[in-house]
Amino acid sequence: MSSFIALPQGLKEETFAKAIQEFRSLLGENRVRSDQASLQPYMRNTIAEVADVRKPSAVIYPAAPKEIQGIVGIANKHKIPLWTCYGGENEGYGSAVPATNGQIILDLKNMKKVIEVDQELGYCLVEPGVTYDELQQHLKKNNINLWLDTPAPSTGVSVVGNILERGSGYTPYSEDFLFSCGMEVVLANGSLLRTGMGGIPNSTSWQVFKWGFGPYVDGLFSQGNNGIVTKLGTWLMGPPPPGGYMPFCIKFPRKEMIADIIKPLMFLRQAQIVPNACALVNAGWEAATCFANNRKNNGGFLKKGPGVIPTKQLMDSYDVGAWNLYGAVYGSPEQVALNWMYVSGTFKAAFGDKIRIITEKEAKNDPVFEYRKQLMMGGITQQSPLDRWRSGGGSMKFSPTAAARPAECYQQAKIASEIVNKHGFDYLSEFSFFWYDARHVVDLRFDRTQPDEMKRAYKCYEELMNVFSKHGWAISRTNSGFMDKVAESYGPAMRRLNRTIKKALDPNNILAPGKSGISLG
Ligand SMILES: Cc1cc2nc3c(=O)[nH]c(=O)nc-3n(C[C@H](O)[C@H](O)[C@H](O)COP(=O)(O)OP(=O)(O)OC[C@H]3O[C@@H](n4cnc5c(N)ncnc54)[C@H](O)[C@@H]3O)c2cc1C
């Protein structure tokens, strides 16, 4: 029996043990761990897989790019795969679970430097161990008045990790990879690359001009496995003046209204009257958020167990809409007042008194409104609001992208809810509206201790994927268990190109093989 929890595929135990010794000579015993207790946080699998096929073999904690260069040298020598992450977050997308068994987790949580914050232009350069809450504390401590763009759970979550995963927030910046600027990357051969303007000695514009000269390569390191990012620049929003931010919520009484909501909404978005990535949250997700925030307006908590809770019951028990639209207007106080008249007038004209419009005044101290208010100004929120909805720790986010057209979003919501309900789960969903697309996220929550529920959840996710693919709707982010299938859906030409790039940059397949379905194995 092996003395390790898992071994990389095809590797002999003696070779692995030798490599561990070499990693320890480089970093010391404490920063190279292979014992059960140290690996536990990285084994928190939330995917609906019965077989234990994605266990890490060890975890390594580098603290500097030079150490990472040394690590990839050893990994190349012994052909050992390294799965890069921060602390095991990435909830709903597989946490820290590697794509294949026996990969060593390269946890960058010790790389905690905020290297630069430029107040004048509004950008920062950070290492991958910096979390959103730490970056915000840094801004506060140094009296820097700039806004972050945070994902929903932002405490203890890596800024670099979220941006590289092409995650998103809810402020006008929202599309986070678009607002990143300049990277430093350790390549698989151990060399250090700075992208964009970063290769110019004494460059003054590494974090202000993205494109550099020649092909734009930053994309190779997002949702990819072609390098380990050791520094990343990102733009930070200058906040509006006092009185220049007004969040709102509009509650709609019927699910079928989704198409009628999107028509005026996209006009307001594209005209930049509502400039942020608005969230259209369904009754299930909203009720789960109420539940997590202990808001029980009309009755109390629902008993949590298996089975589907009807929308009407969710709406009545939690005083939520069938759809709940969260957006905001920004600018000078005068602009905000004018734009708000326009926004509220547009929705009143379209829906009359069927809708309920809530601003801070009506919300009073409602914690759910406060949570959304924080998100739309890049504030820090504590934990995933859906954690407690269904016990048992299973979560797989199904994340297809829709063109932000009324009929398409209506169809996606209808088809997804029918499939999810048919398999016996609540349809918990949110659409976020970006420039042209609506990102539809369905959080499939299930009990991992119930074998039958695990099977149903797996089948449900698979069916969602197959049916959505037939409509031409693809997934833009997934967990380690489904990466290969999602990559397949993008066609053979893209797979061949990704493999060619991987072969050229990482011929020993040591960097996160299987990430986004890319591997030489
Ligand atoms: C209820 C709920 C709501 C959520 N809301 C949002 C949301 O609003 N927006 C959103 O985007 N996400 C959301 N998520 C998903 C997820 O929680 C976040 O995206 C989170 O930020 C990811 O964690 P992380 O950044 O610490 O991940 P990490 O584990 O650090 O990174 C994720 C992946 O990025 C790659 N990576 C990380 N660091 C590096 C590096 N230095 N070099 C190369 N590759 C690297 C790795 O492949 C890694 O697996 C939500 C999740 C839940 C449960």
PDBQT file of the ligand as one rigid body, heavy atoms in Angstrom, charges set to zero:
ROOT
HETATM    1  C1  LIG A 601     -23.094  31.481  -4.156  1.00  0.00    +0.000 C 
HETATM    2  C2  LIG A 601     -21.895  31.725  -5.001  1.00  0.00    +0.000 A 
HETATM    3  C3  LIG A 601     -21.806  32.901  -5.681  1.00  0.00    +0.000 A 
HETATM    4  C4  LIG A 601     -20.715  33.127  -6.519  1.00  0.00    +0.000 A 
HETATM    5  N1  LIG A 601     -20.664  34.306  -7.147  1.00  0.00    +0.000 NA
HETATM    6  C5  LIG A 601     -19.669  34.545  -7.993  1.00  0.00    +0.000 A 
HETATM    7  C6  LIG A 601     -19.618  35.779  -8.671  1.00  0.00    +0.000 A 
HETATM    8  O1  LIG A 601     -20.403  36.677  -8.425  1.00  0.00    +0.000 OA
HETATM    9  N2  LIG A 601     -18.651  35.942  -9.585  1.00  0.00    +0.000 N 
HETATM   10  C7  LIG A 601     -17.710  34.971  -9.822  1.00  0.00    +0.000 A 
HETATM   11  O2  LIG A 601     -16.858  35.191 -10.679  1.00  0.00    +0.000 OA
HETATM   12  N3  LIG A 601     -17.715  33.835  -9.151  1.00  0.00    +0.000 NA
HETATM   13  C8  LIG A 601     -18.653  33.578  -8.246  1.00  0.00    +0.000 A 
HETATM   14  N4  LIG A 601     -18.649  32.396  -7.567  1.00  0.00    +0.000 N 
HETATM   15  C9  LIG A 601     -17.607  31.377  -7.851  1.00  0.00    +0.000 C 
HETATM   16  C10 LIG A 601     -16.305  31.428  -6.991  1.00  0.00    +0.000 C 
HETATM   17  O3  LIG A 601     -16.624  31.371  -5.628  1.00  0.00    +0.000 OA
HETATM   18  C11 LIG A 601     -15.453  32.642  -7.227  1.00  0.00    +0.000 C 
HETATM   19  O4  LIG A 601     -15.158  32.800  -8.592  1.00  0.00    +0.000 OA
HETATM   20  C12 LIG A 601     -14.128  32.644  -6.453  1.00  0.00    +0.000 C 
HETATM   21  O5  LIG A 601     -13.563  33.907  -6.602  1.00  0.00    +0.000 OA
HETATM   22  C13 LIG A 601     -13.102  31.677  -6.931  1.00  0.00    +0.000 C 
HETATM   23  O6  LIG A 601     -12.148  31.493  -5.900  1.00  0.00    +0.000 OA
HETATM   24  P1  LIG A 601     -10.592  31.814  -6.000  1.00  0.00    +0.000 P 
HETATM   25  O7  LIG A 601     -10.431  33.061  -6.764  1.00  0.00    +0.000 OA
HETATM   26  O8  LIG A 601      -9.999  31.800  -4.651  1.00  0.00    +0.000 OA
HETATM   27  O9  LIG A 601     -10.147  30.541  -6.834  1.00  0.00    +0.000 OA
HETATM   28  P2  LIG A 601      -8.691  29.908  -7.125  1.00  0.00    +0.000 P 
HETATM   29  O10 LIG A 601      -8.725  28.537  -6.624  1.00  0.00    +0.000 OA
HETATM   30  O11 LIG A 601      -7.615  30.803  -6.625  1.00  0.00    +0.000 OA
HETATM   31  O12 LIG A 601      -8.612  29.993  -8.679  1.00  0.00    +0.000 OA
HETATM   32  C14 LIG A 601      -9.484  29.374  -9.531  1.00  0.00    +0.000 C 
HETATM   33  C15 LIG A 601      -8.696  28.736 -10.684  1.00  0.00    +0.000 C 
HETATM   34  O13 LIG A 601      -7.906  29.742 -11.348  1.00  0.00    +0.000 OA
HETATM   35  C16 LIG A 601      -6.644  29.199 -11.721  1.00  0.00    +0.000 C 
HETATM   36  N5  LIG A 601      -5.586  29.953 -11.027  1.00  0.00    +0.000 N 
HETATM   37  C17 LIG A 601      -5.664  30.526  -9.806  1.00  0.00    +0.000 A 
HETATM   38  N6  LIG A 601      -4.513  31.179  -9.507  1.00  0.00    +0.000 NA
HETATM   39  C18 LIG A 601      -3.699  30.997 -10.563  1.00  0.00    +0.000 A 
HETATM   40  C19 LIG A 601      -2.393  31.450 -10.873  1.00  0.00    +0.000 A 
HETATM   41  N7  LIG A 601      -1.719  32.233 -10.035  1.00  0.00    +0.000 N 
HETATM   42  N8  LIG A 601      -1.843  31.083 -12.045  1.00  0.00    +0.000 NA
HETATM   43  C20 LIG A 601      -2.534  30.318 -12.921  1.00  0.00    +0.000 A 
HETATM   44  N9  LIG A 601      -3.789  29.876 -12.688  1.00  0.00    +0.000 NA
HETATM   45  C21 LIG A 601      -4.370  30.213 -11.534  1.00  0.00    +0.000 A 
HETATM   46  C22 LIG A 601      -6.634  27.756 -11.333  1.00  0.00    +0.000 C 
HETATM   47  O14 LIG A 601      -7.013  27.002 -12.463  1.00  0.00    +0.000 OA
HETATM   48  C23 LIG A 601      -7.691  27.674 -10.250  1.00  0.00    +0.000 C 
HETATM   49  O15 LIG A 601      -8.311  26.409 -10.224  1.00  0.00    +0.000 OA
HETATM   50  C24 LIG A 601     -19.696  32.154  -6.684  1.00  0.00    +0.000 A 
HETATM   51  C25 LIG A 601     -19.765  30.983  -5.936  1.00  0.00    +0.000 A 
HETATM   52  C26 LIG A 601     -20.858  30.764  -5.107  1.00  0.00    +0.000 A 
HETATM   53  C27 LIG A 601     -20.902  29.497  -4.354  1.00  0.00    +0.000 C 
ENDROOT
TORSDOF 0
